[in-house]
Amino acid sequence: MAVTVKKNSKLTDFFSSPSTSKSKSFSLPRTPLFDLNPPPPKKKKLSFDIKDSKQLTLNAGQKTSSLEPCETCGMIYKRFDDREVEYHTDYHNRFTSLKYFHVSTAKIEKLSRTVFCIRHSIDHTFFPVEYDSPIFIKKVSSIVEDVVNKELGFPRDIPLFGANNRCVVWICVSRKELKYFISCVLVSEILDKAHWNDTHEIFRHQPLFGINRIWTHPLARKQGIASAMIRSAMRFKSCERFAISEPTEAGKKLARSLSSDKVHERYLVYMVRK
């Protein structure tokens, strides 16, 4: 029996259509795998949570920059930026360090020659500053507005010397490590009446030494400076009694320590006038 061997076919022959086929050719739709004209991305809306009192910046979808808000001083800074961290530290501690309250030796010597001063000790001297004082007026005004009023709950823009410039500001200049700084501020005024803290009975006496505001630097507290300056100012004004304005808890403690009524710890209170 004879065997017929077919000629080797090419690989493409298995996939080619017969030329004699009369069927219509089938073609797939040409759909690209990737869209060459994608739709524009939707813009992310700004988000702001009005209930979040600590959120001081808008979230616009920006990259995170490690912003850190300080709950005490309110500054927002980059916590991984050494320069901003250092700047925040200086700003945060500006009212507790001595730099903000520093006064030069030349100004102290000049003030000592122009106004009456009371030497409390070798490191503490009391000076009166009035509305027309040529020295320290700008410095004292800044301290009272930025520090004293804020800590004691007074409006920042309340007049320092009051109506008709009736108030006198006493300052204590202290020495620490051969540097001088303002360690205590007393805003005083002369009154003709006040009321007792326990009975609210009106007390009329002239003159009464009014303690409008008093503040002591954190590094000078619990040293008796505030009490000593009040007593010195009262003697200077020839006042036997004092009255304190709307005292805080620390103010009440100071008033009780200054009160001559040690049994009942009574003291006089008055309302500050602008």
C-alpha positions as CSV (number, residue, x, y, z in Angstrom):
1,M,0.0,0.0,0.0
2,A,1.4,3.3,-1.0
3,V,1.6,6.2,1.6
4,T,1.4,9.7,0.5
5,V,3.3,12.2,2.6
6,K,2.0,15.8,2.5
7,K,4.3,18.7,2.3
8,N,5.1,20.5,5.6
9,S,2.7,23.4,6.1
10,K,3.7,26.7,7.6
11,L,2.6,27.7,11.0
12,T,0.6,30.6,9.5
13,D,-1.4,28.2,7.4
14,F,-3.3,27.0,10.4
15,F,-4.6,30.5,11.1
16,S,-5.2,31.7,7.6
17,S,-8.7,31.6,6.1
18,P,-9.3,29.8,2.9
19,S,-9.2,32.1,-0.1
20,T,-12.3,30.4,-1.5
21,S,-14.4,31.3,1.7
22,K,-17.4,33.3,0.8
23,S,-18.3,34.3,4.5
24,K,-18.1,37.9,5.5
25,S,-15.0,38.9,7.5
26,F,-15.5,39.5,11.2
27,S,-13.7,42.5,12.7
28,L,-13.6,43.6,16.4
29,P,-14.2,47.2,17.3
30,R,-11.1,49.2,17.7
31,T,-11.3,50.3,21.4
32,P,-8.1,51.7,22.9
33,L,-6.9,50.2,26.1
34,F,-6.3,53.7,27.6
35,D,-8.3,56.9,27.2
36,L,-6.0,59.4,25.6
37,N,-8.3,62.3,26.6
38,P,-9.3,61.7,30.2
39,P,-11.9,64.0,31.8
40,P,-10.5,66.9,33.9
41,P,-10.2,66.0,37.6
42,K,-12.8,67.5,39.8
43,K,-11.6,70.3,42.1
44,K,-11.6,69.5,45.7
45,K,-13.8,71.8,47.7
46,L,-12.4,73.7,50.6
47,S,-13.4,72.2,53.9
48,F,-13.8,74.0,57.1
49,D,-15.3,72.7,60.3
50,I,-16.9,75.7,61.9
51,K,-17.3,73.7,65.2
52,D,-13.6,73.2,65.5
53,S,-12.4,76.2,67.4
54,K,-8.7,75.1,67.0
55,Q,-8.7,74.9,63.2
56,L,-7.1,78.2,62.2
57,T,-6.3,77.3,58.6
58,L,-8.5,76.0,55.7
59,N,-7.9,72.5,54.4
60,A,-7.5,72.9,50.7
61,G,-6.1,69.4,50.0
62,Q,-2.5,70.6,50.3
63,K,0.3,68.4,51.3
64,T,0.7,68.0,55.0
65,S,3.3,70.4,56.3
66,S,3.4,69.4,60.0
67,L,1.8,72.6,61.2
68,E,1.5,72.7,64.9
69,P,-0.9,75.2,66.6
70,C,0.0,76.3,70.1
71,E,-3.0,76.4,72.4
72,T,-1.3,78.8,74.8
73,C,0.0,81.6,72.6
74,G,-2.0,80.9,69.4
75,M,1.0,80.7,67.1
76,I,0.9,78.2,64.2
77,Y,4.4,76.9,63.2
78,K,6.1,74.0,61.5
79,R,7.3,71.6,64.3
80,F,10.0,70.1,62.1
81,D,11.5,73.5,61.1
82,D,14.2,74.5,63.5
83,R,13.9,78.2,62.7
84,E,10.2,78.3,63.3
85,V,10.4,76.2,66.5
86,E,13.0,78.7,67.8
87,Y,10.9,81.6,66.8
88,H,7.8,80.1,68.5
89,T,9.8,79.4,71.7
90,D,10.9,83.1,71.8
91,Y,7.3,84.3,71.1
92,H,5.8,81.8,73.6
93,N,8.1,82.8,76.4
94,R,8.2,86.6,75.7
95,F,6.1,87.5,78.7
96,T,7.9,85.1,81.1
97,S,11.5,85.8,80.1
98,L,13.3,89.0,81.1
99,K,14.1,90.2,77.6
100,Y,10.7,91.8,77.1
101,F,10.8,93.7,80.4
102,H,14.5,94.7,80.3
103,V,15.4,98.3,81.0
104,S,18.8,99.9,80.5
105,T,21.1,101.1,83.3
106,A,21.3,104.5,81.6
107,K,17.5,105.0,81.7
108,I,17.3,103.9,85.3
109,E,20.0,106.5,86.3
110,K,18.2,109.2,84.3
111,L,14.9,108.3,85.9
112,S,16.5,108.4,89.4
113,R,17.7,111.9,88.8
114,T,14.3,113.2,87.6
115,V,11.7,111.6,89.8
116,F,11.3,110.5,93.4
117,C,12.2,106.9,94.0
118,I,12.0,104.5,96.9
119,R,14.8,102.0,97.4
120,H,13.2,98.9,98.8
121,S,16.4,96.8,98.9
122,I,19.6,96.6,97.0
123,D,17.9,94.8,94.2
124,H,14.4,96.5,94.1
125,T,13.6,100.1,93.6
126,F,10.1,101.7,93.2
127,F,9.4,104.5,90.7
128,P,6.2,106.5,90.0
129,V,5.4,107.0,86.3
130,E,2.8,109.7,85.4
131,Y,1.1,110.5,82.1
132,D,3.7,113.2,81.3
133,S,6.8,111.2,82.4
134,P,9.5,111.4,79.7
135,I,11.0,108.1,80.6
136,F,9.5,104.6,80.6
137,I,6.1,105.8,79.5
138,K,6.1,103.9,76.2
139,K,7.6,100.8,77.9
140,V,5.2,100.8,80.7
141,S,2.2,101.4,78.4
142,S,3.2,98.4,76.3
143,I,3.6,96.1,79.3
144,V,0.2,97.1,80.8
145,E,-1.6,96.7,77.5
146,D,0.0,93.4,76.4
147,V,0.6,91.7,79.7
148,V,-1.2,93.2,82.7
149,N,-4.6,93.8,81.2
150,K,-4.6,90.3,79.5
151,E,-3.7,88.4,82.7
152,L,-6.1,90.4,84.9
153,G,-9.0,90.3,82.5
154,F,-9.1,94.0,81.6
155,P,-9.8,95.3,78.1
156,R,-6.5,95.9,76.2
157,D,-7.5,99.4,75.1
158,I,-8.6,100.7,78.6
159,P,-6.9,104.1,79.2
160,L,-3.8,103.5,81.3
161,F,-4.1,106.8,83.2
162,G,-7.9,106.9,83.2
163,A,-10.1,109.9,82.6
164,N,-8.4,113.3,83.3
165,N,-5.1,111.4,83.8
166,R,-6.0,110.6,87.4
167,C,-3.9,107.4,87.7
168,V,-0.3,107.1,88.7
169,V,1.6,103.9,87.7
170,W,4.2,102.6,90.1
171,I,6.9,100.2,88.8
172,C,9.4,98.1,90.6
173,V,12.8,97.8,88.8
174,S,14.6,94.7,90.0
175,R,18.1,93.4,89.3
176,K,18.8,89.8,88.4
177,E,22.2,88.6,87.2
178,L,23.4,92.2,86.6
179,K,20.4,93.0,84.4
180,Y,17.5,95.3,85.3
181,F,13.9,94.5,84.4
182,I,10.4,95.7,85.4
183,S,9.2,93.2,87.9
184,C,6.0,94.7,89.2
185,V,3.4,97.2,87.9
186,L,0.8,99.0,90.1
187,V,-1.8,101.3,88.6
188,S,-3.1,103.5,91.4
189,E,-5.6,106.3,91.9
190,I,-7.0,108.3,94.7
191,L,-10.6,107.7,95.8
192,D,-13.1,109.3,98.2
193,K,-15.3,106.2,98.8
194,A,-15.5,102.4,98.4
195,H,-17.6,99.6,99.9
196,W,-16.7,96.7,102.3
197,N,-16.3,93.4,100.6
198,D,-18.6,91.5,103.1
199,T,-21.5,93.9,103.8
200,H,-21.2,96.2,100.7
201,E,-21.7,99.1,103.1
202,I,-20.4,102.3,101.6
203,F,-17.3,103.7,103.3
204,R,-16.4,107.4,102.8
205,H,-13.0,108.5,103.6
206,Q,-10.5,110.8,101.9
207,P,-8.0,110.0,100.7
208,L,-8.4,106.3,99.8
209,F,-5.6,104.6,98.0
210,G,-7.2,102.8,95.0
211,I,-5.4,99.7,93.7
212,N,-6.6,99.8,90.1
213,R,-4.4,97.0,88.8
214,I,-1.4,95.2,90.1
215,W,0.8,92.6,88.5
216,T,4.1,90.9,89.3
217,H,6.5,89.1,87.0
218,P,6.5,85.3,87.5
219,L,10.2,85.5,88.5
220,A,9.5,88.0,91.2
221,R,6.4,86.5,92.8
222,K,6.1,85.3,96.4
223,Q,8.8,87.8,97.5
224,G,6.6,90.4,99.0
225,I,7.4,93.0,96.3
226,A,3.7,93.8,95.5
227,S,2.8,94.4,99.2
228,A,5.9,96.5,99.8
229,M,5.3,98.7,96.8
230,I,1.6,99.3,97.8
231,R,2.6,100.3,101.3
232,S,5.4,102.6,100.0
233,A,3.0,104.2,97.5
234,M,0.4,104.7,100.3
235,R,2.9,106.5,102.5
236,F,4.0,108.6,99.6
237,K,0.3,109.7,99.1
238,S,-0.4,109.9,102.8
239,C,-3.2,107.3,102.6
240,E,-4.1,105.2,105.6
241,R,-6.6,102.9,103.9
242,F,-6.7,101.2,100.5
243,A,-9.4,99.8,98.2
244,I,-8.9,97.2,95.5
245,S,-10.8,97.0,92.3
246,E,-12.7,93.8,91.4
247,P,-10.1,91.5,92.9
248,T,-9.2,88.1,91.5
249,E,-8.5,85.3,93.9
250,A,-4.8,86.4,94.1
251,G,-6.0,90.0,94.6
252,K,-8.3,88.9,97.5
253,K,-5.4,87.2,99.1
254,L,-3.3,90.3,98.7
255,A,-6.0,92.5,100.1
256,R,-6.5,90.3,103.2
257,S,-2.7,90.4,103.9
258,L,-2.7,94.2,103.7
259,S,-5.9,94.6,105.7
260,S,-5.7,96.2,109.2
261,D,-8.6,94.1,110.2
262,K,-6.8,90.8,110.8
263,V,-9.8,89.2,112.7
264,H,-12.4,89.5,110.0
265,E,-10.0,90.1,107.1
266,R,-12.3,92.9,105.7
267,Y,-11.1,95.1,102.9
268,L,-12.6,97.8,100.7
269,V,-13.6,97.2,97.1
270,Y,-14.5,99.6,94.3
271,M,-15.5,99.6,90.7
272,V,-13.0,100.9,88.1
273,R,-14.0,103.9,86.1
274,K,-12.6,104.5,82.6
